[in-house]
């Protein structure tokens, strides 16, 4: 079942503003590689927060940003091997990056038409 875009964007945004206590229980240190539309590639530490069904959220350390000024990225699984990817900006609203497919070459990565999100 596919969610309307507005509802999916709201769900992505809600995941970023979830209570810190819930985050502390499930998030863990990880390494991210994020490429977005010609911006410099981010390679470095991040916080990885898994959700049910393979959905996950990543955020760079405080004071750092992913490409394009993103302070968080949500990879929302919509069907096996397919996800909708959203970014969170310092101003708060989620921006839709687009549809991504799980990489066959590196299963930690999700590839879209002009972006890639990998979490290790």
Secondary structure in CASP SS format (residue, H / E / C, confidence):
PFRMAT SS
TARGET T0000
AUTHOR 0000-0000-0000
METHOD secondary structure of the structure
MODEL  1
X C 1.00
X C 1.00
X C 1.00
X C 1.00
X H 1.00
X H 1.00
X H 1.00
X H 1.00
X H 1.00
X H 1.00
X H 1.00
X H 1.00
X H 1.00
X H 1.00
X H 1.00
X H 1.00
X C 1.00
X C 1.00
X C 1.00
X H 1.00
X H 1.00
X H 1.00
X H 1.00
X H 1.00
X H 1.00
X H 1.00
X E 1.00
X E 1.00
X E 1.00
X E 1.00
X E 1.00
X E 1.00
X E 1.00
X E 1.00
X E 1.00
X E 1.00
X C 1.00
X C 1.00
X C 1.00
X C 1.00
X C 1.00
X E 1.00
X E 1.00
X E 1.00
X E 1.00
X E 1.00
X E 1.00
X E 1.00
X E 1.00
X E 1.00
X C 1.00
X H 1.00
X H 1.00
X H 1.00
X C 1.00
X E 1.00
X E 1.00
X E 1.00
X E 1.00
X E 1.00
X C 1.00
X C 1.00
X C 1.00
X C 1.00
X C 1.00
X E 1.00
X H 1.00
X H 1.00
X H 1.00
X E 1.00
X E 1.00
X E 1.00
X E 1.00
X E 1.00
X E 1.00
X E 1.00
X E 1.00
X E 1.00
X E 1.00
X C 1.00
X C 1.00
X E 1.00
X E 1.00
X E 1.00
X E 1.00
X E 1.00
X E 1.00
X E 1.00
X E 1.00
X C 1.00
X C 1.00
X C 1.00
X C 1.00
X E 1.00
X E 1.00
X E 1.00
X E 1.00
X E 1.00
X E 1.00
X E 1.00
X E 1.00
X E 1.00
X C 1.00
X C 1.00
X C 1.00
X C 1.00
X C 1.00
X C 1.00
X E 1.00
X E 1.00
X E 1.00
X C 1.00
X C 1.00
X C 1.00
X E 1.00
X E 1.00
X E 1.00
X E 1.00
X E 1.00
X C 1.00
END
